[in-house]
Amino acid sequence: NAGVTQTPKFQVLKTGQSMTLQCAQDMNHEYMSWYRQDPGMGLRLIHYSVGAGITDQGEVPNGYNVSRSTTEDFPLRLLSAAPSQTSVYFCASSPASGYSYNEQFFGPGTRLTVL
Amino acid sequence: AQKVTQAQTEISVVEKEDVTLDCVYETRDTTYYLFWYKQPPSGELVFLIRRNSFDEQNEISGRYSWNFQKSTSSFNFTITASQVVDSAVYFCALSVITGGFKTIFGAGTRLFVKA
């Protein structure tokens, strides 16, 4: 199993550009999520999905869109990049277990710089 | 609202010392889950432990131990006889179901273990 994969690993954008961060998992996990990690702030939840066709907002959703058309893929779209979106982005997945939480499996991260 | 506080930003110890990382959480939910993750210098996030709110048993795994106390809303992590390989950022996280399946991370504690 490849686990959770993210592409690209590094990206530099200019203000106003758009792009999609890709995330895929091969563990058949229902729950997937996107976080951003900024110095001194831990990880903050951007969006999450509890299954194909279902997405919801996390703590910091503004400026980001997501969709979940398959169980495997959960792309994150930046519609118009801003310098405040410079961060390291992590995708994670977790097996569903009714109304309980299981541990999350994280991808290697994408380091994004917006100039 | 949910909150996780890791008051120790950085800790520096000498190899073989014991070290405790503090985690204090806030939630009004009666059902919740607590986690610890490790982020070594390579950047990936590694799951260490999960605990639900109904299980206050302390846990020991090799040199790692966790102390969960609902009375003080704390979930502290102790490393016994620390090693250089323990150098990493450690995150405490809280997951609740009210308002959606969301996980809140603390800001993290950076642990330096010197040889």
Boltz contact constraints between the chains, C-beta under 6 A:
constraints:
  - contact:
      token1: [A, 40]
      token2: [B, 107]
      max_distance: 6.0
  - contact:
      token1: [A, 41]
      token2: [B, 107]
      max_distance: 6.0
  - contact:
      token1: [A, 42]
      token2: [B, 91]
      max_distance: 6.0
  - contact:
      token1: [A, 42]
      token2: [B, 105]
      max_distance: 6.0
  - contact:
      token1: [A, 42]
      token2: [B, 106]
      max_distance: 6.0
  - contact:
      token1: [A, 42]
      token2: [B, 107]
      max_distance: 6.0
  - contact:
      token1: [A, 42]
      token2: [B, 108]
      max_distance: 6.0
  - contact:
      token1: [A, 43]
      token2: [B, 105]
      max_distance: 6.0
  - contact:
      token1: [A, 45]
      token2: [B, 102]
      max_distance: 6.0
  - contact:
      token1: [A, 50]
      token2: [B, 101]
      max_distance: 6.0
  - contact:
      token1: [A, 56]
      token2: [B, 100]
      max_distance: 6.0
  - contact:
      token1: [A, 99]
      token2: [B, 97]
      max_distance: 6.0
  - contact:
      token1: [A, 101]
      token2: [B, 33]
      max_distance: 6.0
  - contact:
      token1: [A, 101]
      token2: [B, 95]
      max_distance: 6.0
  - contact:
      token1: [A, 103]
      token2: [B, 47]
      max_distance: 6.0
  - contact:
      token1: [A, 103]
      token2: [B, 50]
      max_distance: 6.0
  - contact:
      token1: [A, 106]
      token2: [B, 45]
      max_distance: 6.0
  - contact:
      token1: [A, 108]
      token2: [B, 44]
      max_distance: 6.0
  - contact:
      token1: [A, 109]
      token2: [B, 43]
      max_distance: 6.0
